[in-house]
Amino acid sequence: MKKNSIQGYAGTRGIKAATPAGLERSCEAAATDGIVQAPATSSIERIEARFHGQGFEPHRHDTYAIGVTLAGVQTFHYRGSTRASLPGKVIVLHPDELHDGSAGTDDGLRYRMLYLPPERLIEATGSASLPFVRDPVLADDEFRQCLAEALDDLEAEPQDLLMDDLIARLSSSIWRHADVRDPASSSSLAREAVLRCRDYLQDNCSRLVSSQELEAVSGLDRYTTARQFRRLLGTSPHRYLLMRRLDRSKALMAAGSSLADVAADAGFADQAHFTRHFKKTFGMPPGRWMALTKAV
């Protein structure tokens, strides 16, 4: 059995180094064949593939293969039929199902994919069975947005809390398109447990908080904690913690701290890490924000 997509690569052209770009810049057709492989995270593999013609010969995964087409037409044979995915469409392939992969036009193909071990999905939902998605090509904006978050930065390893939330959301999205109902959809709301987690995150916003810590605070497993937190507060524990850090950073900047000091005091790894998150959240780098607020 081929465990990941790279092992199914046709091999008629070499795998060249490529620099991953954000999904928002991924609308151009692939110019160079190659594969970018992200650091392995929680046994989840993430890649970007670009190729012309046939990229992958028939092969199987022992994981769910979940991805999004970025440019070109993605064609593949799956369960006796030829399938095609256009940019923005989501692809879900069940474990141990034979498939190949080709670019449907001369312009080439570009897509990103993650490989989710079935045991992670079972942990996230508590189900004793695996969901089967009959149609492997889906038009689902919510599903696509979750994949965009999981696949946006292939150079960095997602933090613990973020990965838990993504696995929970990906699992729910798969179950939403499955033949049977999501076993987690009928769970009751654990309001008090979520509020304890919220307070804990507020009190510890200047440092990394682990999934084990929130499990101890909530009394629930990490995936249930992430799912329940989103149901009550509309966001994930990871995002909530990040926003409290950014709130703190604004207060520090307003008090006159340097950007390097702000990054350290607000719990970011370094100034570049702080700047990237600030710009992504507020639409401008922190230096510009400081200049604009001082100009008023």
Number of C-alpha atoms within 10 A of each C-alpha: 10 14 15 19 23 17 15 19 22 16 13 9 12 11 17 11 12 15 10 21 13 12 17 9 9 17 14 13 19 20 13 17 20 22 24 20 19 19 16 14 14 14 11 16 19 25 22 24 25 25 25 22 16 19 23 21 18 16 19 22 23 17 22 20 23 20 27 29 26 28 22 25 22 24 20 20 15 18 12 8 9 11 15 19 23 18 17 19 20 24 22 22 24 21 19 15 16 18 20 20 25 21 24 19 13 11 17 24 32 29 24 28 23 23 23 23 18 18 11 19 24 15 17 24 22 15 13 9 11 17 21 18 19 13 13 20 19 17 13 13 12 12 21 21 14 17 22 17 15 22 23 16 16 21 14 11 13 19 14 17 22 17 21 25 27 20 23 22 22 22 23 22 17 19 22 16 19 16 11 12 13 19 14 17 12 8 10 8 13 16 14 10 18 26 16 15 21 19 12 17 22 15 12 14 21 21 17 17 18 13 22 13 13 24 18 12 18 23 15 16 15 24 25 23 26 29 28 23 25 18 15 14 14 11 15 22 27 21 14 19 23 23 17 17 26 24 14 19 26 18 14 18 19 14 9 12 15 12 20 14 15 23 25 16 16 22 19 22 12 14 14 13 11 23 19 13 18 23 15 10 13 11 10 14 16 20 14 11 18 15 10 10 10 9 7 5
